[in-house]
Amino acid sequence: MIFDKNIVADGSIDLIPLSNGSGAVESIMITNKSTNKVKIDVYIYGSTTFYIIKNTLIPSGTSLLLTDHVSFNNSLFALKITVSASASTPDVDVTIR
């Protein structure tokens, strides 16, 4: 699975919606291209929510690579990200492999 998404607004979006797929994720790269830091939550959700990262600040011009505990059962859960930028509009790239 290879997935690329550019996020340019505060809020939550589905990265991988609930389906009958495998959720076989090896890594999630989050790159902050904004001029200010952004706060990120990445989580899987279904009947309950499990956070991979929560309230994580990513400085401007920095990438965060997640490789541990990122695969999940996609028939039970979906993968979601919440982005918020305090001082400017976010500009965040997400790459899932």
Buried (B, 14 or more C-beta within 10 A) or exposed (E): EEEEEEBEEBEEEEBBEBEEEEBEBEEBBBBBBBEBBBBBBBBBBBEEEEEBBEEBEBEBEEEBEBEEEBEBEBEEBBBBBBBBBEEEEBBBBBBBB
